[in-house]
Each structure stands twice: as C-alpha cells, then as structure tokens.
Amino acid sequence: MSEKIDEKACKTSDVHTSTNSGIEEEAMKILRGGNPIDYIMKEYNRIHVGDKELGEFLLTTIGCSLCANTDGLQPDLSGESGKGKSDACKAMGSLVPQEYFNKGSRSAMALFYTDGLKAGSIIFMDDVESFSQKEESILKVATSQYQEAFEHSYTDINQKGANKGRKVSLPPRQSFWITSVSSSFDPQVLNRCIKLHVDESKEQDEAVFTRQKDAARTGSYRASLTHETLVCRAMIKHLKELELVNVSIPFVDNIQWHDYSNRRNFPMFCDIVRAFAAVNQYQRATNEERYLIADLDDFDRAANLWSTIDKAQSTGLTKDEQTVLSAIPRSDNKGISQSQLAIQCNKNKGSIFRALFGIKQPDKSYKGGLMNKVPGIDYNSDERIFRYNGTLLSSETKVSLINRDEIEKCCTRLHTVTTPMQPVLST
C-alpha cells in the first residue's frame, strides 16, 4: 500500500529537502542495485490503469534526455476522447521532478520566454487538433536539432538606437508529448514522432471502471503524492543532474531490421535502446572511451516496446486508420461503404470519416486520413464504395537478433573486463 505524504510538509519540486530523509537513499539504492524502470512503471500503473507500453515509451523520452548521442523521441498519442491519453501523460508526468514538466496552454513563442525552462524538459501539449504555421515550424526545428538550443533573434521595437537586436532561446533536449483524437498534423511534424495509441478495448474499460469503484469505496485519490512518487522523482532528478552519457550498442551488427523504407525508424529504435541503458547507467559498464555499454536487457525491452508500435510507425497510420484499412480488403474486392465500415469496425460514422479523409482545414482541404496517406485506395464516387488490394499492413516482425548466445557471452566478457559505470555530476 502506498504511503500518502503530507504535501504541505514536502515541496514536490525538491525531493532533496523532503521531510522523509530516506527518499534519496532509497532512490540511490534502486538506481545502483534495483530495477528503476520497473519501480517507475509500477507507480505509473498505480496512477493510470493499463497502457504499460505507452508509459514505457514516455519514460524513454526521459531516458533520451540523459544521453549526448540521441536525436530524442517525441510521442504522438491519438485515440478517442476520454480513453486515457491525457491521463497517461499526467501519470508519468507526476513521477518527474515538476520543474521538468511543463504543462498548460501557451502561445507559439511562449516557451522561448519561460523563466527557468530547463534542458531536457517535457512540454505537454494536450488535446491538439491542429498547429499554427509558427508552432509547426518551432516543432520541426526543436525536434530536428534535439541536442542544440534553438535560438530566435528578433527586433525590440521598444528600444531606441541601433542596438535593437534581441535573442531568446529554447534549451536543448525538449520532449514534446502531444495528444490528439486523430493526429492529423503536417507530415514533416509526424515524421519526427513515434505514433502511440491508448488501449480502447472493452477489457480496458472494465479495468478502469473497477479502479474507479475501488477509489470511491476507499476514498483514495490516485494522484495523491506518495512515498513511491517521491522516490521516482528523486531517481529521475539525480539522473538529470549527472553528465550526459554516450551510449554504445556493441551488438548492433546482430540486429536484423526488416524494413528499410523509413530511414528514421532504425535510429529511433536505437534511441530506445540507449534510453533504457541511460536510465540503468549505474548498472552498466563503460568502454575505453568512457561510453556506456548497452546490454541485452536494454535491447529486449526496446524490441518488446517496438513490437507494439511498429505498425503505426512503419505505416504512419493512426489506430483507427489501421482498423479501417484492414477492413477494406476483407470486402473481397467488391468494395465497402462508409456505413458498412462503421458496422464492421464498430466505430461511429464520424470516426470512420476522419480515418478515411482526415480533418477539415480552414481552407476546406483535408489533412491526414487514408485517402491522403495510402496510395492505391480506390474510391468509386458513383457507388460510394472503397477498394484496396495493397499490402501496407504486413505482419512481418520488424526487429530481431541473430547469434544471441554469442552476444550474451560477449556482453558478459565486456562487463568483466570493463569498468563499472561511475556517473559524474554535471558542473
């Protein structure tokens, strides 16, 4: 049972001054000899029911901010309203030191002027259906130059004379957690994101309902500040205060990647491996260049996580779009109407329309949707039916490992002859 902490006696943004003197010691004990990822995920699932893989991916965005050789991971969460997208982000966000978790609405340029915005922060952008041109431009630059500050120069019209130039900047390694119903954004923004979905199954609905009844019965509040929450914050805060690490993946030549068409995906997968290694850096060895060495545990976690997202990532389709596309070939090439798709997919007509055509823009065009993303879908306007005979939704496994026994021996040897990681506090 989680112990509730007196929030008045404990400043949530500073775990080091907590009245519970054992929090920092417990955090270090877990980082050095426990399982920090499992500990964080257990507390995440105390707050948010299910969506384990989604929570793990959000954690990898934090892990990337600890590395000097990643391009960062940006989550794009889509799904029906009320199914837990925002709740999942808030649950993981509550386990992060709050000075690193930036939430709330903001203007396009507000982040450049936010006092105290730290490198490696999380920018939570909730319930977004479209971005302004300025916001899209900022997202493209900030995510593509992840390891660098994003500088913006402007002219201060309130100043007199020649010295009117001013400069503001967005710190490096920002993670943008974006939630939306349909993820109908500019393709250049989406190309930099990993597409994620919450569990919308009936089983998940029942699990949530059971948790809601338990909370009503006991009077508990899932967002209460607990001892475990503070331990999670202490672990993440300590890791963020260390110097950035470079992570080496010595067995990369043994990784079999089965789809080369999207050149961004394999580097993203490697960044997931690096992120898990960085969170576990106290239990990883280093090579002669003082690079952190990822091991097979990091690969296995990354491969398991990738298996849950590779369909969306390799196709660029939302969960609803995947469902609708897979239903069209099942019509045996006779074609299928929107009404029939709604019945077959167990979706309302609005969801089917968005999956097919996307979101209507101010200029009356449509952005997103299968008709804009998937070549080969034929729409007969006279019969009002759709046909598709493509193979976009292949079931082939996208990542695997060869010669695992040899790699295990090699990793054991590396850990034997190399120096255990001694993380250094940043100056």
N, C-alpha and C positions, 0 to 999 in steps of 0.2 A: 504494500500500500504506500503510495507516495505521500510524503510528509509535506503539508502545506506550510509555507513560510510566511512570516509576518512581513508584508510588503512595506509597511511604514518603517520597519526596523532595518530594512535591507534595500539599498538602492539597486534597482535591477540593472542599471547600466554599468555598475562597477562591482564585479564579483569579488575583487580583491579586498574590499572593505566590508564584506558581508559579515554579519554578526555570527554566522556559522563558520568558525575558524577551520573546520575540516574540509570545506568545499575545495579549496585549492589543492590540498594534499590528496584528496580523493581523485580529483581530475588528473593530477600527475601520475598517480598510481595506475589509472586506467590507460593513459597515454603510453606509459612505459611497459606495462605488462598485461593489460586487459584487452578488450576489444572496443575501441572508441566508436566505431561505426555502428556496431550492434547496440551499444548503450544509447547512442543518439536516436537510432531508429526505434528503439523500444519506447523512449519518451515521446517521440513523434507520434507513434501509434496509440499512446495513451490519450493524446490530444485529438488526433484525427484517426478515424476508423478506416482501415484498409489502405489502398493506394501505396503499398510499400515501395514499388519500383519508382513511382513518381517521387516519393520522399527521398529515396536514394539518389536519384538524379539531381534533385535540388541540393543535396549535400555535396555532390561532385562539383557543382558550381562554386561552392565554398572552397573545396579542395584545390581547384584550379587557381584560386586567388593566392594560394601559398607557393605557387610554382613560378619560376622565371622562364620556363620553356614551354608554356602552353599558350594557345590562342584564345582560351576561355570557352565556356559552354553557356549558351543562352537558351533558357527554356521557353517554349511557346505552348501554353496549355489551352486546349479548346474542349468544348463539351457543352451540353445543355445547361441552362441556368438552374442553379440550386442543387447541382450534383457534387459540389465539393471542391471545385478548382481553387477558389479563393481561400477556403478553409484549409486546404493542404498547404498552400503557401504561407498562410498566417501561422500554422502549426510549426512548420520548420523555421519560419522567421522568428518565432518566440524563443527558439533554442540558440539563437545567435545573439552575441552582445548587441544591445539595442542601438549603440552608436554606429553599428554597421548595417542597420536595417532601416532603409528609407522608404516610407510609405505615404500614401495620401496623394491627392490630385496636385498637379503643378503645371505651370506654363512650359512651353517648349524649352526656353532658355534658363528656367529656374535652377536647374542643377549646377550651372556654372557659377551661380551666386549663393549657393547654400553654404553657410558657415559650418565649418567642421566636417564637411563631407570627406570621408577617408578613402584612401586607396583600398580596393578590394571590398567595396560596399555592395549591398544588394539594393537595387532600385525596383520596388514592387509596383507594377503598372497593372491595376486591376480593372476588369470588365472593359477592355478596349475593343472597339469595333472598327476603328479607323484611326490612322495617324495623319497629322498635318504634314505638309511637304517638309517643313522645318524639322519636325520630330523624326521623320524618316531619315533625313539627312544626318541628324545627330546620331541616331541609332547605327546607321551604316558605318560612320567613321569611328564611333566609340567602340564598336564591336570588332571592326577590322583591324584597329590598332590597339588591341586589348592591353598590351604591355606598356603603352605610352600614354602620357597625359594628352588630352585633347584641348589644344589652345584655341581661343577665339579672340580675335582682335576687333575692336570697334572704335568709333569716334565719339568722345564725350562732348556733346553739344553744349553742356553747361560750363565747360572750361573755355577760357579766353586765351588767345595767342596761338602759337604754333604747336604747343605741347598738348594736343587733344587726344592723342592715341592712348588707348587703354587695352589691357589684356586680362582675360579671365581664363580659367582652365578647369577641365573635368579630370579628376585624378584617374590614374590607370586602374585596370583590372576591375571594372564595374560589371556586375552581373544584372541583367535586366530580366526580371521574372514577369512575363506577360501572360495575362489570361484574357480569353475572349470566347464567344459562343462558336464562331465559325473560322477564325484565323484567316480572314480574307485581307491580307496585307500585301504590300509590294513584294514581288518575288525576291528582290535583292535584299530585303529585310529578312524574309523567311529563309533564304539560303544560309543565313548566319545562325539560325536557330535549330534546336532539336525539338521536334514536334511530339507532344505528350498528350495523353488523354486520361481523364479520371475514369474510374470504374462506374459505369452506369447500369450495371446488372441488377436484377431483382434481388439477388443474394446480397449485394452491397446495400440496397435499400433496406432490407430486413436487418442487416447488421447495424446500420446506422440507427434504425428505429429501436432496436434492443438497447443500444448505448444511450439513446435519449431517455428511454424509460428508466434505465438504471440511474441516470443522473437525477431525474425527477424524484425517484424513490429515496435516494440517499442525500439529496440536497447538495451534491458536489457540483463543482464547476470546472470543466475540463481545462479552461485557460488559467486556472489558479497557478500562482507561482509556487513551484515545488522545489524541494531539495535537488531532485534529479534535473530539473530545468536549469538551476544554477550551476550544477556540475557540467552540464552540456555547454553552457555559456563560458564557463571557466576554461574548458578544454579548447574551445574554438578561439577564445581570446588569447590564450597562451600561444597557440599555433600561429595566430596572426602577428604576434609580437616577435616571432623568430625571423631570421633572414630567409629570403626566398630560396627555394631549392630548385636545382635542375634534376630532373628525373630521367634515368636511363632505363630502357626496356631491352635487356640483353638478348632476349629470345624473340625479337621482332621478326627475324627471318623464318621462324617456325609458325608464324601466324598465317593462316590461309584466309584470304579475303576473296569472296566470291563475286563481288560486283564492283567493278572499277569505274562505272559510268559517272558516278557523282564523286568528284575528286575531293570534296570536302569531308566525306564520311569517314574515311580511314583515319585522317588526322584527328577528327573528333573522337573516334573510338580510342585512339592512343591517349588523348587528353583525359578520358575517363579513367584509363589505367593509371596515368600519372596522378590524377586527383586522389584516387584511393591510396596510392603509395604515400602521397604527401600527408594525408590525414594520419597514416600509420608510421610516420617517419621515425618516431622513436624506436620502432621495432624493425627498421630496415637498415641494411648495411650500405656503405658507400664504396665507390671505386677509387682509383688513384687520383682521379680529377676531382674528388670530393662530390661526385654526383650520386644522388640517391638511387639505389638499385631497386626497381620494381620486382616483385616476385609473382609466383603463380597464383597466389591468393588474390592479388590485385587484378590479374588477368581474368580469373574465374568470375569475380564479382562484375567486372566490366562486361564480359561475354554474356553473363546471365542478364544483366541490365539491357545490353544492346538487343538481345533476343526479343525483348518486349517492345522495342521502339523501332526496329529496323524496317518494318513495313511502312510506317509513316515517314521515316527518314529517307528511305530509298525511293519512295513514290512521290513524296511531297503532298500526300493527301491526309485530310483530317479523318477521324474515325468514322464520321457519318459518310464522308465521301468514299472511303474504302467499302463500307457496308453497301452503299448504293451501287458502286461499280461492280462488286462481286455478285449482286443480284441481277444485273442486266444480262450477263451471259447465260444465266440459268433459265432465261426465257427461250432457249433453244433457237435463237436467231429469228424467232417470229416477231420479236420486238415487245416492248413493255411500256405501258403508260405511266405517268406520274402517280395516278391513283393506285394502279397495281403495285408500283414500287412502295408506296406508303403502307399497303397491306402486307407485302412480303417482308419489308424491313421493320415493320412495327414502329413506324415513325409517323408523325403528323405531316400534313402536306407542306407546311412551311419549312420544316427541316429538310424534306426531300427537295424542295425548290432551291434552298440555299446550297445543298450538296451538289445539285446539278448546275446551277447558274451563278452562285456566289452572292455577294452583297451589292445592292444597287448603290452607285456612287452619285454625288451631287450632279455630275454631268450626264446622268441617266445611263451610263455604261455599267457593266458588272465586273467586279473584281473577285477572283477566286472561283471555286466551283469546277466540277469535272469538265464542263464544256470548254473552259479556258485552260485547263491543266493537262488533259489527256487527249492526245491525238488518236483518231480512229473511232471516236464515238459518233455514231450517225443518228441524227435526229430528223425524222420524217415529219415535217410540219403539217402535211395533209392528214396523215394518220395519227399524229401526235404520239408517236412511239419512239423509243430509243433502242439502238442496237450497238453491240460491242463484241468483237471477237479477239481482242488483244490478250496479252499475257502479262500485263503490268504487275498483277498481284501474284507473283511467283512465290512458292512455298519454300524455296531453296534457303538453306541456312547460310547466313552471310559471313560468319566468322567461326573459325575452328583452329585447333592447334595440332601440329604433327610432331611426332617423336617426343611425346610428353615425358616418358621415362628419362630420356637423356637430359631434357631440360631440368627436371627435378634434381637430378644428380649435379648438374652444372650449378643450379641455384644453391644447393647445399654446399658445394665447394666454394662458391663466391662468398657465402655467409661465413664460412670457416676461415678463409684467408683474408677477408677484407675487414675494415674497421667498423665496428658498430656506429650507427649514426649518433653524433653528439650535436643536436641542433644548437644554433648560436642566436642569441637575442639580437635583433636588429638595433642599430645605433641611430 
